[in-house]
């Protein structure tokens, strides 16, 4: 590609910071860099027409871990480490709310509920017995007891008579959230190139050369914020596909809030007067460890069965739309935020908690580099 003088001068000349990925992390990083270095030239490169990973394809949960997830984490982490994980998620959500504003992303704190299928009776008893212990552990984070036992008043079938509720959990409209972040970035003079894939990069002569399809350019600093797609540059990230569907509007829908089912492998919520449902990765872990977007009959059939038999028993519904998103996972729950060198840094592997920690990871990533 032969750039004109105008194209080169506007977009590619003397770039201070280039960010790969325009999701929550990338945009939050760019906004923090603009705050710290108001005169810098910042470029974001996004391989999709829209953010390609999970930022606009998730379920819109502003959550920080159901009680069964907290208990599971305690098997491999110390109580202090688990409390810190939850704290980072909670504080990350507050940072996102402060940055975007509740109205701009339709934030609603309707509460979150963990449901337990009858076959998971032992897990329910374990979680019920641990309520006081977990609430005590997380009291310094929330300033109040987080989890409470409540009756199943939603009409769900095939689950325990009680659910465990966290009244602090919320939900957002992720399209509105990303649009607000994009508007802030563009208003602050940050350049964004969509439908442009970074194929590779290399450091030399005091700069980083970035290779695109058909051209290359140099930048002073490069920040990688591609989450589940970062495996090409670090072996500590594995992609994890999540499949989701949403129904057409359901007249008189009374289900409000966010819900976790089967140890968090399934999750659903109301999206207005629709039900949005995702999950099922546990049916085929290996097959869903992919960077390829797509749907499978095995998982989609199970989502449909859950809707029909558990979530909306006896209520007619039609599926309106199905899609998938790519998360970044790995052996540890802690995200990767590190400098690979003085000029290249990573903020990836958010473990399915992008809404909760994406803003803080982006801010932390921006803190790893300096203008020069």
TAKA-V589351 format. One record per residue. N is the residue number from 0. PHI is phi in whole degrees, 0 to 359 (NA if undefined). OMEGA is omega in whole degrees, -180 to 180 (* if undefined). Layout:
N;PHI;OMEGA
N;PHI;OMEGA
This chain:
0;NA;177
1;262;-179
2;283;172
3;286;175
4;305;-176
5;291;180
6;296;-179
7;297;-176
8;295;-176
9;279;-170
10;253;-168
11;238;-179
12;275;173
13;52;178
14;280;178
15;279;-177
16;226;171
17;244;180
18;247;178
19;261;-179
20;112;-178
21;251;175
22;278;-178
23;302;-178
24;295;-177
25;299;-179
26;291;178
27;295;177
28;298;-179
29;299;-180
30;294;177
31;291;176
32;298;178
33;297;178
34;295;-177
35;284;-175
36;231;-171
37;299;-178
38;261;-175
39;281;175
40;261;-173
41;239;179
42;235;173
43;251;178
44;243;-177
45;232;-176
46;283;179
47;262;172
48;297;170
49;245;175
50;311;-164
51;269;-172
52;271;-177
53;241;-171
54;298;178
55;251;-176
56;241;-177
57;275;-177
58;270;178
59;76;178
60;270;170
61;265;-172
62;239;-177
63;219;175
64;117;175
65;286;-176
66;294;178
67;292;176
68;293;178
69;299;178
70;296;179
71;295;178
72;296;-180
73;292;177
74;282;-177
75;236;180
76;229;175
77;287;176
78;305;180
79;294;179
80;294;180
81;294;178
82;300;180
83;290;176
84;301;-179
85;293;179
86;300;-179
87;298;178
88;292;-180
89;298;-180
90;292;177
91;295;177
92;295;179
93;294;177
94;294;178
95;299;180
96;297;180
97;292;-178
98;286;-173
99;267;-173
100;95;-175
101;300;-176
102;293;-176
103;292;178
104;237;178
105;53;177
106;290;177
107;225;179
108;267;-177
109;264;-179
110;89;177
111;240;-174
112;225;173
113;262;179
114;258;-179
115;231;175
116;298;-179
117;304;-180
118;292;180
119;256;-176
120;301;-179
121;295;177
122;295;178
123;300;-180
124;297;178
125;297;-180
126;292;178
127;299;-179
128;291;-176
129;267;-175
130;307;-176
131;296;-179
132;296;-179
133;290;178
134;298;177
135;294;179
136;299;-174
137;263;179
138;305;179
139;295;180
140;282;-172
141;263;-177
142;75;179
143;195;176
144;298;-174
145;276;-170
146;250;-180
147;224;177
148;273;-180
149;226;177
150;287;174
151;283;-180
152;254;-174
153;265;-180
154;84;178
155;291;-179
156;246;175
157;75;178
158;238;178
159;300;-178
160;292;180
161;240;173
162;239;176
163;249;-169
164;253;168
165;242;-175
166;291;-177
167;274;-178
168;286;-178
169;227;178
170;218;180
171;224;171
172;262;-171
173;291;175
174;296;178
175;297;179
176;300;-178
177;293;178
178;296;178
179;294;178
180;295;178
181;299;179
182;298;178
183;296;-179
184;295;-178
185;293;179
186;293;-180
187;266;175
188;83;176
189;277;180
190;276;179
191;226;176
192;248;177
193;267;178
194;53;-178
195;227;-176
196;258;173
197;278;-179
198;274;-179
199;190;175
200;206;176
201;209;178
202;263;174
203;192;176
204;50;175
205;70;178
206;208;176
207;240;176
208;267;-177
209;250;-177
210;255;175
211;252;176
212;284;177
213;92;179
214;195;174
215;213;179
216;206;179
217;246;179
218;219;-180
219;288;180
220;226;180
221;236;-180
222;237;-176
223;263;-178
224;228;-175
225;258;173
226;49;-175
227;291;179
228;262;-176
229;274;-177
230;300;179
231;291;-177
232;245;176
233;211;-177
234;284;-178
235;274;179
236;238;174
237;242;177
238;287;178
239;219;-179
240;279;175
241;238;-180
242;259;-173
243;222;171
244;218;176
245;222;-179
246;277;166
247;288;180
248;307;-180
249;247;-179
250;303;176
251;73;-180
252;300;-177
253;255;-179
254;283;179
255;229;178
256;120;179
257;247;-173
258;223;178
259;242;-174
260;219;175
261;56;178
262;60;178
263;87;178
264;288;173
265;232;-178
266;209;179
267;210;-177
268;199;167
269;275;171
270;241;-168
271;68;179
272;256;174
273;244;170
274;251;174
275;254;-174
276;226;178
277;217;176
278;125;179
279;90;-180
280;299;-180
281;291;177
282;285;-178
283;200;-176
284;304;-176
285;294;-180
286;295;-179
287;271;175
288;273;-172
289;213;174
290;268;-178
291;272;174
292;287;179
293;163;-179
294;234;177
295;234;180
296;299;-177
297;302;-178
298;281;-180
299;296;177
300;295;180
301;291;176
302;298;179
303;296;179
304;296;178
305;298;177
306;301;-174
307;288;-171
308;261;-174
309;247;-170
310;275;-176
311;234;-178
312;297;178
313;77;-179
314;252;180
315;295;177
316;208;173
317;229;177
318;280;-177
319;265;-174
320;206;177
321;230;179
322;201;176
323;219;176
324;225;-178
325;246;176
326;263;174
327;242;-179
328;234;179
329;182;-176
330;292;-180
331;240;179
332;280;-179
333;291;179
334;293;176
335;268;174
336;229;-173
337;206;175
338;267;173
339;277;177
340;199;178
341;292;-175
342;242;-177
343;231;179
344;220;-178
345;237;169
346;224;-170
347;219;177
348;61;-177
349;271;171
350;63;179
351;80;-179
352;246;-174
353;299;179
354;297;-176
355;287;-172
356;242;-177
357;302;-179
358;296;-178
359;289;176
360;296;178
361;298;178
362;295;179
363;294;178
364;299;179
365;298;-180
366;286;-179
367;277;-174
368;240;177
369;234;175
370;288;178
371;204;*
